[in-house]
Amino acid sequence: MEFSLLCLMKAGLLKILSTIRQRPLLCLSLIFIVSRIIFYAAGVRFKPEFIENAPHCIDFTLLKSRFWESLFYMHGQPPVFNFYIGLVIKHFEIYALQIFQGIYFLIGLLHTILLYKLMRQLRIGKIIAFVFTLCFTLSSAAILYENWLFYTYLEVFILTACANFLVLFFNKQEGKYLFFFFCGLSLLVLTRSMFHLAWFTAIGIFMLLLLRRQRKQIIKTIWFPILIILLWYGKNYVLYEKFTASTWLGMNVSRLVLPQQGIARHKIFDTIMVYEDYVQPSGKYPHIALLQIPVSVTYTKSKKFPNYYHIDYITASDSFLHQSLQAVKDDPKAYLKRVLLAHILYFQPVTEQYWLGTANRESIGLWAIICDFRLPSIVFKHLTGSQLYHPSLSSFLIYLSLIIFYVVLIYSNKSKKLITEKELYVLIFMLFNILYVSVVSNWLEYGENNRFRFTLNAYVLVLCAYAFQYVSGKSSRFNLKAGA
């Protein structure tokens, strides 16, 4: 009887594995849809409430009535996210919630397919790629961020799409894929200020240095995306004398440094009236004040939340930056301690953010415990009575192991040619972004660091899948024909 049951289970498992190998994308799509139905039944709901009072978003009234003008004169953030929000609010206000929810659902489904495709293009086996794709798609973090109206989930999607375009370029040597790659990078620059013009430029320069045979293609395809970025940076320089995508650097840095002098004695991101002794009330930008552009001169939004796109916040942010730099100069040890705390926060579970919605987090409480590596911490505490082991330690060890593994692999590849050139460059691209976000986010800001790490989760899983296949001895049996 037991033998028959084991044979039946084995036959069932082989059937499942056969179906996955034959129709992996269909299986992934079905699992994605069914999982979303299950999480919806568990109580997970799309959360758009945060965005209307968020500092990042222009007043909805202005997005509906003065859409293009407000986008042009905004200075605190890059324009793409407000463009997206405003487009839906302006033209489909009645059905805005359903449209936002539908878009994020489609982004989640498409990201699942793109993530699997990326792994297969890197010659990772079907089953391994399938399992690691599900590790992201079914994670508690993906569920919560997919149901939160903000740009974080969009960043993940764009980064995965960019890596796919890069692999396609290496595989097919067609310039259109390189153009799409650079367009994706420019879209990130115009969505999130952390992805700076310097970041885009560094990637372009590295590619010109490493891909000498493709230099003409790189130059032909990069000029338009970088021109779009320069137009936005140039607009801010002409209007506000700030060659940047965001004028809020000083306020963001102050959350990390916590200076105690001057303007920094007040709450960061407070109403502009609080800073009246430290700003130049509309005087530094008389041309903007004279035009009386609502997004630039209105102190509050229509629902009485502060309007952080008021021009006085530019000089307020400058004052915060000045005080922060002075504080670092006076006490660099205190700054380094805050950077250490930022790194600790960075590796904490990415679901530990209140704006994701208490109800949603409670709805997937047990699942989050498993996905966020909380189980080892709970077991360790139960056995020893100590809280020495924290979930953040698991994430840190994964990052550290990956960095060591790929440093050794890339160094060894110089002489032994263990991996193909295209794989090497794509892996370097992903590693570069992981290191870039980890450094910039933790040395310049404090408070949302674990959210920043979620942006990289897909890349981390791709690197884990590639390392797993390599270490397990299957690298020599890579399926040379990448595909579904």
Disulfide bonds with the S-S distance in Angstrom:
none
